[in-house]
Amino acid sequence: MRSLMLKLLTTLITLSSLSLFAADANADLDTKVTTFLQKAIIPNENYTFDKVVILKKEAMKEMPDWMVYFVRIDLNLVKQEGKKLSVNDMVFTNGTILSKDFSNLNNGRSVKGSYSLDMDASAYNKEHLLAGNLNAPHKIVVFSDPSCPFCMDFVPEVLADVQNHPETFALFYYHFPLNIHPASPTLVKAMIFAEEKGDHEIVKKVYKEFFDIKETDEKAILDIFNKALNKNFTLEQINQAQILQKLSNDEALANALMVNGTPTIYLDGKKDDTKRSYRKFIKESK
């Protein structure tokens, strides 16, 4: 499924690089954007086009005459009757030209990283609560990978802060193993299984370790996990359907929000690139 999504996004990037609207010149901007994207989707043996939905739009900070459009592209899967696939993306337009992205000349970074969708309140659920009070006034959501060095530094830090101020914060943890860390999917599945077996401290335990694993064989990876955490899990156990579904659900939320790295932090529904904005509420509580 993920390869199909990547293929679709690649198609959009290629076609959108034409950067010209073929829509009716008299149409409003929303219609121009959705019409252009609709024409960019070429049905094939895997999917047919359903619709384009505008999720959010705002003026660009760098160029106020340009708008950022967050869109959801819905597709019908040909080989799975009744099933749909949705892909979120963002595009930029000034009403005449459409672009997939811009680069900052000062640092070479993509401008896309400056914009994000808001976190839906449904993410604040007991299943993903790692620390703090579920009803605390400030919600922190972290997407993390147990093999990510930056995550290994950040997660224990924010966890300690929340544990020290449980009436101020609720911390929610979502698994998001990255492709650049081949051991991560196995580690994450083992963590999810441990939680199902009643080990609600497993995330905290994992982040006390540093799993710099070079192995690619899943059994070898699981053996390292078992030895470090004193478990005896099997490949069959961590690859049960419900385990894979929970991982898929976490990844689906990350993909819907267009998360592309770890750790990614949301504070009270807004993406926080500083990753430390929550600390202002610690100061206020003193």
SERO-4910 file (N, C-alpha, C, O; in steps of 0.05 Angstrom, whole numbers):
BEGIN
 pado doro    nc1    nc2    nc3   cac1   cac2   cac3    cc1    cc2    cc3    oc1    oc2    oc3
  Met    A     17    -24      0      0      0      0     17     25      0     12     44    -14
  Arg    A     39     25     16     56     48     18     70     53     -9     73     76    -17
  Ser    A     78     32    -23     91     35    -49     71     48    -69     80     63    -87
  Leu    A     46     41    -67     26     52    -85     23     82    -79     20     98    -97
  Met    A     23     90    -53     21    118    -46     45    133    -56     42    156    -66
  Leu    A     69    122    -54     93    136    -63     92    139    -93    100    159   -104
  Lys    A     82    118   -107     80    119   -136     60    142   -145     66    156   -164
  Leu    A     38    144   -130     19    165   -136     31    192   -132     28    210   -149
  Leu    A     45    196   -109     56    222   -104     78    229   -124     80    253   -132
  Thr    A     93    210   -133    113    214   -154    100    223   -180    110    241   -194
  Thr    A     77    211   -186     62    219   -210     53    248   -208     55    264   -227
  Leu    A     43    255   -184     33    283   -180     56    303   -183     53    324   -195
  Ile    A     79    295   -171    102    313   -173    110    318   -202    116    340   -210
  Thr    A    111    297   -217    119    299   -245    100    316   -261    108    334   -276
  Leu    A     74    310   -258     54    325   -274     51    354   -264     47    372   -281
  Ser    A     53    358   -238     49    385   -228     73    403   -234     70    427   -231
  Ser    A     95    391   -242    118    408   -249    112    425   -273    128    443   -280
  Leu    A     90    419   -288     82    436   -310     74    463   -300     77    483   -313
  Ser    A     63    463   -276     57    488   -261     38    507   -276     40    531   -272
  Leu    A     20    496   -292      1    513   -307    -27    502   -302    -32    478   -303
  Phe    A    -46    520   -298    -74    512   -295    -87    508   -322    -85    525   -340
  Ala    A   -101    486   -324   -117    481   -348   -147    486   -342   -164    482   -359
  Ala    A   -152    494   -317   -180    499   -309   -191    524   -322   -176    541   -333
  Asp    A   -217    527   -320   -231    551   -330   -219    576   -316   -218    577   -292
  Ala    A   -211    595   -332   -198    619   -321   -217    635   -303   -209    650   -286
  Asn    A   -244    631   -306   -263    645   -290   -271    630   -265   -286    641   -248
  Ala    A   -261    606   -261   -267    590   -238   -253    602   -213   -233    616   -215
  Asp    A   -265    597   -189   -251    607   -165   -226    590   -160   -222    569   -172
  Leu    A   -209    600   -142   -183    587   -138   -186    559   -128   -171    541   -137
  Asp    A   -204    554   -110   -208    526    -99   -214    507   -122   -203    485   -123
  Thr    A   -231    515   -140   -239    498   -163   -215    494   -181   -211    472   -192
  Lys    A   -199    515   -185   -175    512   -202   -156    491   -191   -146    474   -206
  Val    A   -152    492   -165   -134    474   -152   -144    445   -154   -129    427   -163
  Thr    A   -169    440   -147   -180    413   -147   -182    402   -176   -177    379   -180
  Thr    A   -189    419   -195   -190    411   -223   -163    403   -234   -160    383   -247
  Phe    A   -143    419   -227   -116    413   -236   -106    386   -225    -95    370   -240
  Leu    A   -110    382   -199   -101    357   -187   -116    333   -197   -105    312   -201
  Gln    A   -142    337   -202   -158    315   -214   -146    307   -241   -144    283   -246
  Lys    A   -139    326   -257   -128    320   -284   -100    308   -282    -91    295   -300
  Ala    A    -87    312   -259    -60    301   -255    -60    271   -248    -40    258   -251
  Ile    A    -83    262   -239    -86    233   -232    -94    217   -256   -116    221   -267
  Ile    A    -76    200   -265    -82    182   -287    -90    155   -277    -73    141   -266
  Pro    A   -115    147   -281   -123    120   -271   -106     98   -284    -98    100   -307
  Asn    A   -102     77   -269    -87     54   -279    -99     28   -269   -122     29   -259
  Glu    A    -85      6   -270    -95    -20   -262    -99    -21   -231   -112    -40   -222
  Asn    A    -87     -3   -216    -89     -3   -187   -111     14   -176   -123      6   -155
  Tyr    A   -117     37   -188   -136     55   -176   -149     72   -198   -140     76   -220
  Thr    A   -173     83   -190   -187    103   -206   -191    128   -188   -193    125   -164
  Phe    A   -193    150   -200   -197    175   -185   -225    177   -173   -245    169   -185
  Asp    A   -227    187   -148   -252    192   -135   -257    222   -132   -275    233   -145
  Lys    A   -241    235   -114   -245    263   -111   -221    276    -97   -204    262    -86
  Val    A   -219    303    -99   -199    318    -85   -214    335    -64   -233    348    -70
  Val    A   -205    334    -39   -217    349    -17   -196    368     -6   -174    361      0
  Ile    A   -204    394     -4   -187    414      8   -190    412     39   -211    417     50
  Leu    A   -168    406     52   -168    403     81   -163    429     96   -173    434    117
  Lys    A   -146    446     84   -138    471     97   -124    488     76   -112    478     57
  Lys    A   -126    514     79   -111    532     62   -103    557     78   -117    565     96
  Glu    A    -80    568     71    -70    592     85    -51    606     68    -39    595     49
  Ala    A    -47    632     73    -27    648     58      1    640     66      6    633     89
  Met    A     19    640     47     47    633     53     59    655     69     54    679     65
  Lys    A     76    648     89     90    667    105    111    682     89    116    706     92
  Glu    A    124    667     71    146    678     55    137    695     32    150    715     25
  Met    A    114    688     21    103    703     -2     73    705      1     58    688     -7
  Pro    A     63    727     13     35    730     20     16    728     -4     -8    723      0
  Asp    A     26    733    -28      9    731    -52      4    702    -60    -12    696    -78
  Trp    A     18    683    -47     15    655    -53     -1    642    -30      0    650     -7
  Met    A    -15    620    -38    -30    605    -18    -19    576    -16     -8    565    -36
  Val    A    -21    565      8    -14    537     12    -41    522     14    -58    529     29
  Tyr    A    -43    501     -3    -67    484     -2    -60    456      9    -42    443     -2
  Phe    A    -73    448     30    -71    420     39    -94    405     27   -117    412     31
  Val    A    -88    384     13   -109    369     -1   -108    339      6    -87    328     12
  Arg    A   -131    327      5   -133    298      7   -143    287    -20   -164    296    -30
  Ile    A   -129    268    -31   -136    256    -56   -147    228    -51   -133    211    -41
  Asp    A   -172    224    -57   -185    198    -52   -186    182    -78   -193    192    -99
  Leu    A   -179    157    -76   -178    139    -99   -194    114    -93   -196    106    -69
  Asn    A   -204    102   -113   -217     76   -111   -198     54   -119   -186     56   -141
  Leu    A   -194     34   -102   -175     12   -109   -189     -8   -127   -210    -20   -119
  Val    A   -178    -12   -150   -191    -29   -171   -192    -58   -161   -213    -71   -165
  Lys    A   -171    -68   -149   -170    -97   -143   -183   -103   -116   -183   -126   -108
  Gln    A   -192    -83   -101   -205    -87    -76   -232    -71    -76   -233    -48    -67
  Glu    A   -252    -84    -86   -278    -71    -90   -288    -59    -63   -289    -72    -43
  Gly    A   -296    -34    -65   -306    -20    -42   -285     -7    -25   -292      8     -6
  Lys    A   -260    -13    -30   -238     -1    -15   -228     24    -27   -228     27    -52
  Lys    A   -219     43    -10   -208     68    -20   -180     73     -9   -173     61     12
  Leu    A   -166     90    -22   -140     99    -13   -140    129    -13   -148    141    -32
  Ser    A   -130    141      9   -129    170     11   -100    178     15    -86    167     32
  Val    A    -91    199      1    -64    209      3    -66    239      8    -80    254     -7
  Asn    A    -53    249     29    -52    277     34    -27    290     23     -6    278     22
  Asp    A    -30    314     13     -7    328      1    -12    358      4    -34    366     11
  Met    A      8    375     -3      4    403     -3     15    415    -29     35    404    -40
  Val    A      3    436    -39     12    450    -63     11    480    -58     -3    489    -39
  Phe    A     25    494    -74     27    524    -71     18    537    -97     24    527   -119
  Thr    A      3    559    -95     -7    572   -119    -11    602   -114    -17    611    -92
  Asn    A     -7    617   -136    -13    646   -135    -37    652   -152    -43    676   -157
  Gly    A    -52    632   -160    -76    636   -176    -71    631   -205    -90    627   -220
  Thr    A    -46    631   -213    -39    626   -241    -20    602   -244    -22    586   -263
  Ile    A     -2    601   -225     19    580   -225     14    562   -201      8    571   -179
  Leu    A     19    536   -205     18    517   -183     45    503   -181     57    495   -201
  Ser    A     55    501   -156     81    489   -152     79    468   -129     63    472   -111
  Lys    A     94    447   -131     95    427   -110    111    436    -86    106    427    -64
  Asp    A    131    453    -90    148    461    -68    166    484    -76    167    491   -100
  Phe    A    178    496    -56    199    517    -61    223    509    -43    220    495    -23
  Ser    A    246    520    -50    270    516    -33    279    542    -22    279    563    -37
  Asn    A    287    543      3    299    566     15    327    570      6    344    552     10
  Leu    A    334    592     -7    360    596    -18    382    598      3    405    593     -2
  Asn    A    374    606     27    393    610     49    403    583     61    426    581     68
  Asn    A    385    564     62    393    538     74    387    514     57    394    492     65
  Gly    A    375    518     34    369    496     16    346    478     24    341    457     11
  Arg    A    333    485     46    311    467     56    285    472     41    280    493     30
  Ser    A    269    451     41    243    453     29    225    471     45    225    469     70
  Val    A    209    488     32    191    505     46    168    489     58    155    498     77
  Lys    A    163    466     47    140    449     57    142    444     87    122    442    100
  Gly    A    167    442     97    170    436    125    160    458    143    158    454    167
  Ser    A    154    481    132    145    504    148    115    503    153    104    519    168
  Tyr    A    101    484    140     72    483    141     63    456    150     76    436    144
  Ser    A     40    455    163     30    429    172      0    431    178    -11    452    182
  Leu    A    -12    407    177    -40    405    185    -42    404    216    -22    397    229
  Asp    A    -65    411    226    -69    410    255    -75    381    264    -87    366    249
  Met    A    -68    375    289    -74    349    300   -104    348    309   -114    366    322
  Asp    A   -117    326    301   -145    322    309   -146    312    338   -129    297    346
  Ala    A   -166    321    352   -168    313    381   -172    283    385   -167    274    407
  Ser    A   -179    269    364   -182    240    367   -155    226    373   -155    203    382
  Ala    A   -133    240    368   -107    228    374   -101    227    404    -83    213    413
  Tyr    A   -117    242    420   -113    243    449   -129    221    462   -149    226    475
  Asn    A   -120    196    459   -135    174    470   -118    158    490    -94    160    490
  Lys    A   -131    142    507   -118    127    528    -98    107    517    -77    103    529
  Glu    A   -104     96    494    -86     76    482    -58     87    477    -38     73    480
  His    A    -56    113    470    -31    125    464    -20    143    486      1    155    482
  Leu    A    -33    144    508    -24    161    530      1    148    543      0    125    553
  Leu    A     23    162    542     48    152    553     53    162    582     63    148    599
  Ala    A     45    187    587     50    199    613     31    223    617     21    234    597
  Gly    A     28    231    642     11    254    648    -18    247    652    -25    224    653
  Asn    A    -34    268    653    -63    265    658    -78    268    632    -75    288    618
  Leu    A    -95    248    625   -110    248    600   -125    275    596   -127    284    574
  Asn    A   -135    286    618   -151    311    616   -134    336    622   -146    357    627
  Ala    A   -108    334    622    -91    357    627    -96    378    606   -103    371    583
  Pro    A    -92    403    612    -98    425    593    -81    426    568    -89    436    547
  His    A    -56    415    570    -38    416    547    -31    388    537    -22    371    553
  Lys    A    -34    384    511    -30    358    499     -5    358    482     -1    375    465
  Ile    A     13    339    487     37    335    471     35    309    456     30    288    469
  Val    A     39    309    430     39    284    414     66    282    402     77    301    390
  Val    A     78    258    405    104    253    392    103    229    374     93    208    381
  Phe    A    113    232    350    118    210    331    147    203    333    164    220    328
  Ser    A    153    178    339    181    172    345    188    144    335    172    127    329
  Asp    A    215    141    331    227    116    321    248    108    342    266    123    348
  Pro    A    246     83    353    265     75    374    294     72    365    312     68    381
  Ser    A    299     73    339    326     72    328    337    100    321    360    102    312
  Cys    A    321    120    324    328    147    317    345    160    340    334    162    362
  Pro    A    370    168    335    386    179    356    374    204    368    376    209    393
  Phe    A    361    221    352    349    245    362    325    238    380    320    252    400
  Cys    A    310    217    373    288    209    389    298    198    416    285    202    437
  Met    A    320    183    416    331    172    440    339    194    460    338    190    484
  Asp    A    346    217    450    352    240    467    327    254    476    324    262    499
  Phe    A    308    258    457    285    275    463    264    261    480    254    273    499
  Val    A    257    237    473    234    224    487    239    221    517    221    228    532
  Pro    A    262    212    527    266    212    556    264    240    569    254    243    591
  Glu    A    273    260    554    272    287    564    243    297    568    236    307    589
  Val    A    227    295    547    199    304    549    183    287    568    165    296    582
  Leu    A    190    261    569    176    243    587    181    251    616    162    251    632
  Ala    A    206    258    623    212    267    650    197    292    657    187    296    679
  Asp    A    196    311    638    182    336    643    152    332    648    140    344    666
  Val    A    140    314    632    112    309    636    106    294    662     87    299    676
  Gln    A    124    275    669    120    260    694    123    279    718    110    274    739
  Asn    A    138    300    715    141    319    737    118    340    738    115    354    757
  His    A    103    341    716     80    360    715     56    346    703     45    355    682
  Pro    A     46    325    715     24    309    704     -3    324    702    -20    316    686
  Glu    A     -6    344    718    -32    359    717    -31    381    696    -51    393    690
  Thr    A     -7    385    684     -4    406    663     -5    393    636    -15    405    617
  Phe    A      7    369    633     10    356    607     -1    328    605     -3    313    625
  Ala    A     -9    321    581    -14    294    573      4    288    549      4    303    530
  Leu    A     20    267    551     39    260    530     29    235    516     25    214    528
  Phe    A     26    237    490     16    215    473     38    206    454     50    222    441
  Tyr    A     42    180    453     64    169    437     54    153    413     36    136    416
  Tyr    A     64    159    389     57    144    365     82    133    352    102    146    349
  His    A     80    107    345    103     94    331    105    103    302     85    104    288
  Phe    A    129    110    294    133    117    266    161    109    257    179    125    255
  Pro    A    165     82    253    191     72    245    198     82    217    182     80    198
  Leu    A    223     92    214    232    103    188    246     82    171    258     63    182
  Asn    A    244     85    145    256     66    127    287     65    130    299     45    124
  Ile    A    299     87    139    328     88    141    338     72    165    362     68    168
  His    A    320     62    182    327     46    204    314     18    201    292     14    211
  Pro    A    328     -1    187    315    -26    181    307    -43    205    289    -60    202
  Ala    A    319    -38    228    311    -54    251    286    -44    265    274    -58    281
  Ser    A    278    -19    259    257     -6    274    230    -20    272    217    -23    293
  Pro    A    221    -29    249    194    -43    248    193    -66    267    172    -71    280
  Thr    A    214    -82    269    214   -105    287    213    -96    316    198   -107    332
  Leu    A    229    -76    323    229    -65    350    202    -55    358    192    -60    380
  Val    A    189    -40    339    163    -29    345    142    -50    349    126    -49    367
  Lys    A    142    -70    332    123    -92    335    127   -107    361    107   -115    374
  Ala    A    152   -110    370    157   -122    396    147   -104    418    137   -114    438
  Met    A    150    -78    415    140    -59    435    109    -61    437     98    -61    459
  Ile    A     96    -62    415     67    -63    415     57    -89    428     38    -89    443
  Phe    A     71   -111    421     63   -137    433     68   -136    463     52   -147    478
  Ala    A     90   -124    472     95   -122    501     73   -107    515     64   -114    537
  Glu    A     63    -85    502     41    -70    514     16    -87    516      2    -86    536
  Glu    A     11   -103    495    -12   -121    496    -10   -142    518    -30   -151    530
  Lys    A     15   -149    524     19   -169    546     19   -156    574     23   -170    594
  Gly    A     15   -130    575     12   -117    600     36   -101    609     35    -89    631
  Asp    A     57   -100    593     80    -84    600     76    -55    591     85    -48    569
  His    A     64    -39    607     57    -11    600     81      8    604     79     32    599
  Glu    A    104     -3    612    128     13    615    148      8    592    170     18    593
  Ile    A    139     -7    572    158    -16    552    171      7    536    195      6    530
  Val    A    155     27    530    167     50    516    189     63    532    210     69    522
  Lys    A    184     67    558    204     79    575    229     61    577    251     71    577
  Lys    A    225     35    578    247     16    580    264     17    555    289     17    556
  Val    A    251     17    532    265     17    506    282     42    503    305     41    493
  Tyr    A    272     65    512    287     90    509    310     93    530    324    112    529
  Lys    A    312     74    548    335     73    566    358     57    553    381     59    561
  Glu    A    350     41    532    370     27    516    378     44    493    366     66    488
  Phe    A    398     36    478    404     49    452    408     27    432    429     14    430
  Phe    A    387     22    416    386      0    397    399      9    371    385     14    351
  Asp    A    425     10    370    440     16    345    445    -11    331    468    -21    331
  Ile    A    424    -22    319    425    -49    308    432    -48    278    419    -33    263
  Lys    A    452    -63    270    460    -64    242    447    -88    228    448    -89    203
  Glu    A    436   -106    243    423   -129    232    399   -122    215    386   -102    219
  Thr    A    394   -139    194    370   -136    178    352   -160    181    329   -160    173
  Asp    A    363   -182    191    347   -206    195    328   -202    219    337   -195    241
  Glu    A    302   -207    215    283   -200    235    287   -217    261    283   -207    283
  Lys    A    294   -242    258    298   -259    282    322   -249    298    321   -248    322
  Ala    A    343   -241    284    366   -231    298    360   -205    313    369   -200    335
  Ile    A    344   -188    300    335   -163    313    318   -169    338    322   -157    359
  Leu    A    300   -187    335    282   -194    358    298   -207    380    293   -202    404
  Asp    A    319   -223    374    336   -234    394    350   -213    411    353   -215    435
  Ile    A    359   -192    397    372   -170    411    353   -156    430    359   -149    453
  Phe    A    328   -151    420    307   -139    436    301   -156    461    300   -146    483
  Asn    A    297   -182    456    291   -200    478    312   -201    500    306   -200    523
  Lys    A    337   -201    491    359   -202    510    361   -176    526    365   -177    551
  Ala    A    358   -154    513    360   -128    526    337   -123    546    341   -110    567
  Leu    A    313   -132    539    289   -126    555    279   -150    571    257   -148    583
  Asn    A    294   -171    570    286   -195    585    259   -206    576    242   -212    593
  Lys    A    256   -209    550    232   -220    539    238   -246    524    262   -253    520
  Asn    A    218   -260    516    222   -285    500    201   -286    478    190   -307    472
  Phe    A    197   -263    464    177   -262    443    187   -277    418    211   -280    414
  Thr    A    167   -287    403    173   -300    378    164   -283    354    149   -264    357
  Leu    A    175   -290    331    167   -276    307    137   -279    302    124   -260    292
  Glu    A    126   -302    307     98   -307    303     81   -288    321     61   -278    312
  Gln    A     90   -284    345     75   -267    364     75   -238    355     54   -225    356
  Ile    A     98   -227    347     99   -199    340     88   -193    313     85   -170    305
  Asn    A     83   -214    297     72   -210    270     42   -218    268     32   -223    246
  Gln    A     29   -220    291      0   -225    291    -15   -202    278     -5   -179    278
  Ala    A    -38   -207    267    -53   -187    252    -59   -163    269    -57   -140    258
  Gln    A    -66   -166    294    -73   -142    310    -49   -125    316    -52   -100    319
  Ile    A    -25   -137    317     -1   -121    322      5   -105    297     11    -81    298
  Leu    A      3   -118    274      8   -104    248    -12    -81    244     -5    -61    233
  Gln    A    -37    -86    252    -58    -66    249    -52    -42    266    -56    -19    257
  Lys    A    -43    -46    291    -37    -23    308    -15     -6    297    -15     18    298
  Leu    A      6    -19    287     28     -5    274     18     10    250     25     33    245
  Ser    A      1     -3    234    -10     10    210    -26     34    217    -25     55    204
  Asn    A    -42     33    239    -58     55    248    -41     79    256    -47    102    249
  Asp    A    -19     74    270     -1     96    277     12    109    253     13    133    251
  Glu    A     20     92    234     32    102    210     12    118    193     19    137    179
  Ala    A    -13    109    193    -34    122    178    -38    151    188    -42    169    172
  Leu    A    -38    154    214    -41    181    225    -17    199    217    -20    222    209
  Ala    A      7    188    219     31    202    211     30    210    181     36    233    174
  Asn    A     21    192    165     19    198    136     -2    219    130      1    236    113
  Ala    A    -25    217    145    -46    236    141    -37    264    148    -46    284    136
  Leu    A    -19    267    168     -9    293    176     16    301    160     27    322    164
  Met    A     25    283    142     49    287    126     74    289    142     92    304    136
  Val    A     75    273    164     99    271    180    120    256    164    114    235    152
  Asn    A    144    266    163    165    253    147    191    250    162    211    243    149
  Gly    A    191    254    187    216    251    203    209    247    232    187    252    241
  Thr    A    230    240    248    226    236    276    249    249    291    271    251    281
  Pro    A    244    259    316    217    261    328    202    285    317    213    306    313
  Thr    A    176    281    312    158    302    304    139    307    327    127    289    338
  Ile    A    137    332    335    122    340    359     99    358    353    101    377    337
  Tyr    A     76    353    366     53    370    364     46    379    392     45    363    411
  Leu    A     42    405    396     34    416    421      6    429    418      3    448    403
  Asp    A    -13    419    433    -41    430    431    -50    432    403    -63    452    395
  Gly    A    -45    411    387    -55    409    360    -38    421    338    -44    417    315
  Lys    A    -17    436    346      0    450    326     27    437    325     39    431    346
  Lys    A     38    433    301     65    422    299     85    442    311     84    466    306
  Asp    A    103    431    327    123    448    341    151    440    331    163    420    340
  Asp    A    162    456    313    188    450    302    210    454    322    232    443    320
  Thr    A    205    471    342    226    475    363    228    451    382    249    447    394
  Lys    A    206    437    384    204    413    402    206    420    432    207    402    448
  Arg    A    207    446    438    210    454    466    189    474    475    191    484    497
  Ser    A    170    480    458    151    501    465    135    494    490    125    512    504
  Tyr    A    131    469    495    115    461    518    127    471    544    113    474    564
  Arg    A    153    477    544    167    485    569    157    512    580    160    518    604
  Lys    A    145    528    563    135    554    572    113    549    593    109    566    611
  Phe    A     99    527    591     77    521    610     88    511    636     75    513    657
  Ile    A    112    500    635    125    492    660    133    517    677    129    517    701
  Lys    A    143    537    663    151    561    676    126    575    688    127    586    710
  Glu    A    104    574    673     79    588    682     68    574    707     54    587    723
  Ser    A     73    548    709     61    533    732     77    536    757     67    528    779
  Lys    A    101    548    756    117    551    780    108    574    797    120    580    818
***
